[in-house]
Amino acid sequence: MELINCKAWLLKADSVIIPGMLARIYALSFPDCLNVMEEQLHYFMLTGNRLATRVIKSQLTALRFTSYEECVESCHLMK
């Protein structure tokens, strides 16, 4: 009887903890996706070309802090 109560308690705990963890992971990754799309749009508006797909997130994050001229020049160096 005690084992059944323990299993029920663990199931209830998992039903609260796992969705909470997934929500936290989603909340942390969603702004990254927005930043990537924003910088791709920014580059497209400046040059009329699509940004190379091999540019990584950390490089796109660095582009957020560059001026317009530096952005285009930095993207050409990344290719």
C-alpha positions in Angstrom: 0.0 0.0 0.0 2.8 2.4 0.9 4.5 1.6 -2.4 1.4 2.6 -4.4 1.2 5.9 -2.5 4.9 6.6 -3.2 4.4 5.9 -7.0 1.3 8.2 -7.1 3.3 10.9 -5.3 6.2 10.6 -7.8 3.8 10.7 -10.7 2.2 13.8 -9.4 5.6 15.4 -8.8 6.7 14.6 -12.3 3.5 16.0 -13.8 4.5 19.4 -12.2 8.2 19.4 -12.6 8.6 18.2 -16.2 6.2 20.8 -17.7 7.9 23.5 -15.6 11.3 22.5 -16.9 10.1 22.4 -20.5 8.5 25.8 -20.1 11.8 27.2 -18.8 13.8 25.7 -21.7 11.3 27.1 -24.2 11.4 30.5 -22.5 15.2 30.6 -22.8 15.4 29.4 -26.4 12.6 31.5 -27.9 14.5 34.9 -27.6 17.4 33.2 -29.4 15.2 32.3 -32.3 13.9 35.9 -32.4 17.4 37.3 -32.4 18.5 35.1 -35.3 15.4 36.0 -37.4 15.9 39.7 -36.6 19.5 39.7 -37.7 18.7 37.8 -40.8 16.0 40.4 -41.7 18.4 43.2 -40.8 21.1 41.9 -43.1 18.5 41.3 -45.9 17.2 44.9 -45.6 20.8 46.2 -45.8 22.1 44.1 -48.7 19.1 42.5 -50.4 20.8 39.1 -50.0 20.2 36.2 -47.6 22.6 35.7 -44.7 24.8 32.5 -45.0 23.3 29.6 -43.2 26.6 28.6 -41.6 26.7 31.8 -39.4 26.2 30.7 -35.8 24.1 32.2 -33.1 27.0 33.8 -31.2 28.1 35.6 -34.4 24.5 36.8 -34.9 24.4 38.0 -31.3 27.6 40.0 -31.9 26.0 41.6 -35.0 23.3 43.1 -32.8 25.9 45.5 -31.4 27.4 46.7 -34.7 26.6 49.7 -36.9 25.1 49.3 -40.4 28.4 49.5 -42.1 30.1 47.2 -39.7 27.2 44.7 -40.0 27.6 44.3 -43.7 31.4 44.2 -43.5 31.4 41.6 -40.7 28.9 39.4 -42.5 31.2 39.4 -45.6 34.1 38.3 -43.3 32.0 35.4 -41.9 31.5 33.8 -45.3 
